């Protein structure tokens, strides 16, 4: 099997079909939406940042199955029958 040339389109589709892309995105969205509701006014910037990171990591872990489903759906939708 020959190696594909590295092109911007190849990189774009690799990122689009990579399940971790969707896990990162879902973790960040969960952190942005959830942390303001649990953030206490007396927390300083370091504590608030740590809370964002912890909630984003939890969101990343929880999003494993949905992210795999999204990635698989996109592969079938875009690549059609040739998708694995």
Phi, psi and omega in degrees: 000132181277152180277136180284145177289145181279111181233164178301323180293319178299316179296318179300312181291326176298314179295319181295321183271354182281120182300329180295332175302313181289327177294315177301314182297314180294321177298318179294319179295317178299316180296316181295322182279326188268321187299319178302335180279338182249000180284132179264146183298332182279358179285136177274182186295326179293316180294319179295319178296317179298321178296318177300315181296316181297316180292323177296320178294319177296317177298322178299315182292317182292333185276011184300307182292312178299322181293320177297321178295317178297315180298315179295318179298317179296320178299313179295319184291315185274316184273341179074220185290342182279356181288143179289000000 
